[in-house]
């Protein structure tokens, strides 16, 4: 059954009917918006449709019925260079609404399927993967409490032609009809099939499509308003039920990567000094190669307190060009970050092609500190393994090389370093009460680390255990891992 | 006396001397950074210099001596489209460090004077104005407590040639030397004069230049570190003294714009309906003209509680294309905003050329609510009049049309509207305890409004009083003001 053809395009509404409908409606919309605001529910409304179907007008109608303090319109244009050199979804992840607010998209991530050159990756990404990415994106938002409403404004080929001609006749609007519009118009039937496929592949319970007959704008307006009211109501109800859902069941963790780590590994100072110079020089060379080839590199450093993450990173970037890398320290989220999906603050920091981003702590906080300290609910951190894998796969699809280091020490070594910090005035600031408290939770943290390593060790984003009881060994291991993988990657591409 | 030629380029440091210097230094830098962090002082470090003078290496040396959690490097490249279509300073205002953090710029706002096509405006902006903008920018940051340290890395023409040749010989680095670099090299003497002018015009007590002899990188490194330590120390001391400064004296307010407002002005419903349609249609046309001509429009709505700002804006945008305008409601600042200069959150919202930004409340909060409620100190809000005028002048220089509406009602009318809101269930959410509290401060608010109107009514950004006891009259006045000014502006350009 065709979603497009099922729609009766002849439906109409008179001016009087529309005015009466709208008068009753405006108060309704305001109430709904305030209700969503109070419940902290973000709302995403997508407008897609044929050229000249009336997206602009309908968006403005909707906008005017809403409190402008809670809503933002995003127009999706051809990617600018900042967008072009990042994963396609970057520009949408960075624009998701915060809790209790609303975002309206005039064209959206669906442009990747129906607008030429909107996503440079589409030439080599299997179309199934492209749909998977979009479905995952919507599912992740929905799981976080977002309401997603998607409109496709439908008009016939004949009606489109009539509207283009009318726009062309008026000198004020003639510029809006381009050659590309006419080209697409001529291929209406082909696009019809493409759109059908898109609608059916991305029509889900958490983000359903609504095809709106749009030849009569008043009817379309009414349909849009009614759908918004109905969908927000329906989904708010679903949210309440979802809160009562039982805990997710994940398959058991069947092996420990930490158990197998040999923390006695060490390197002498002489050997370290000799190797360090070679690998730092090589990294500097590879950094430039990465830049010239427009690859990206994402590195994640996770590890125990005092395991030596900071020092390890410092040696890694010692000879690198600061224009090519950035160290991104991750602390507790600020209030803007807390008001968004937890992955938002990492998406906003995804590096441009050609650059290295080194995360000192990362999104894995969701399944470590947030899990152990109870900042994330059980189902939230359990869900996070899959969400993180999906995000990393999107990066990998884009040609990002991902390194994830677990910087490992044992309890004894940590105690020694804590005491050393307390004794050394220049290091005293590095040790806090919180470090001692975390240390007491070593056993639950270790369990969480093992589960994280097990569930998120993927072919496209594998973990490397960096044995760090001996810091010199740890630094060389990280450096060598990066150099070898980069060399391999640069040769095979 | 030439700032460049005064420098002895032959100065050197041996490897052993450098290592000894650096060992003593690293702890020092960390302490300084933590001290600035605790005091909430932002630090801005600018690196300018000849091509191949070693900016990258020196920045990395500095970076490695710092805690990466507190510092961010910004490379200034040719403007991307987002930057190209906004005032030149936009890309730097949006990147200022927050309190207690550090930003390092690899090339900076000085590129506008020494790098071709970095600022599209420079072709028609008088050079004095361009320098004024930059000096105001630095003075505003400094007044807000920022420490600004500016380096110019100096090498001779001969040394530059040697370095370019060396880079070209190595296949890994040959791509870094471009034709443009050689072109600039050949014009070394011309650039020498340009740089001299730039240094002398922008060397100030609040943001002094430091010319670093950079032919020996170890000597340059030492000089950079010593300067940073000395300058941070010096300026932190100055900050403490500045806190004891007496209150600023401003010239007296010699007239009241509010007194002259005739709040009895009114319009009948019939007249309103007739005019509204004409002007809304005209605005829609002008919106497209603004878009095609790549102008920008900034509108500020300020006014008493319940004066009808929201409703006025709604009617203004009723027929406009949502892709061309944005309504930006300004509420109390969030924590990220509080951690920055108060103008930062407005700079980040400056519209792209071709677009309208309508601010529902604005930067004028600094001299209204922040003044009255004591959120800003006396010298802070007194300083703000000039800062705001300077910001608006930068926008105007760029070709932005600025409208500022004071939506005015009297106390009696406000009381009537408050009571009406309390009686109407659908409007009840619009009235809070805070509105009643603000009302009690009518007299001090009125004084602040009058002072604001008097001090910030400029030729490039004039205020319009919108008499709003009668809402219909107020809506038409705003619409007509915009339409007339746009028509005039579009014709004269």
Contacts between the chains, C-beta under 8 A, distances in Angstrom:
chain1	res1	chain2	res2	distance
A	27	B	426	4.8
A	30	B	426	7.3
A	31	B	426	7.7
A	34	B	429	6.1
A	56	B	321	4.9
A	56	B	322	6.1
A	56	B	323	6.1
A	59	B	322	4.7
A	60	B	317	7.4
A	60	B	318	7.8
A	60	B	319	7.7
A	60	B	320	6.9
A	60	B	321	7.1
A	60	B	322	4.7
A	63	B	317	7.9
A	63	B	322	5.7
A	64	B	314	5.8
A	64	B	317	7.4
A	64	B	318	6.6
A	67	B	310	7.8
A	68	B	310	7.2
A	68	B	313	7.1
A	68	B	314	8.0
A	68	B	327	4.0
A	68	B	329	5.7
A	68	B	360	6.7
A	69	B	329	3.8
A	69	B	331	7.1
A	69	B	360	7.3
A	72	B	326	7.5
A	73	B	322	5.0
A	73	B	323	7.5
A	73	B	326	6.9
A	75	B	323	4.7
A	80	B	80	6.2
A	80	B	81	5.0
A	80	B	82	6.1
A	81	B	80	5.0
A	81	B	81	7.2
A	82	B	80	6.0
A	82	B	82	6.9
A	104	B	322	7.9
A	106	B	322	6.9
A	106	B	323	6.0
A	172	B	285	5.3
A	172	B	288	6.1
A	173	B	288	7.4
A	175	B	292	6.7
A	285	B	172	5.3
A	288	B	172	6.1
A	288	B	173	7.4
A	292	B	175	6.7
A	310	B	67	7.8
A	310	B	68	7.3
A	313	B	68	7.2
A	314	B	64	5.8
A	317	B	60	7.4
A	317	B	63	8.0
A	317	B	64	7.4
A	318	B	60	7.9
A	318	B	64	6.6
A	319	B	60	7.8
A	320	B	60	6.9
A	321	B	56	4.9
A	321	B	60	7.1
A	322	B	56	6.1
A	322	B	59	4.7
A	322	B	60	4.7
A	322	B	63	5.7
A	322	B	73	5.0
A	322	B	104	7.9
A	322	B	106	7.0
A	323	B	56	6.1
A	323	B	73	7.5
A	323	B	75	4.7
A	323	B	106	6.0
A	326	B	72	7.5
A	326	B	73	6.9
A	327	B	68	4.0
A	329	B	68	5.7
A	329	B	69	3.8
A	331	B	69	7.1
A	334	B	335	5.7
A	334	B	336	5.8
A	335	B	334	5.7
A	335	B	335	5.1
A	335	B	336	7.6
A	336	B	334	5.8
A	336	B	335	7.6
A	336	B	336	5.5
A	360	B	68	6.7
A	360	B	69	7.4
A	426	B	27	4.8
A	426	B	30	7.3
A	426	B	31	7.8
A	429	B	34	6.2
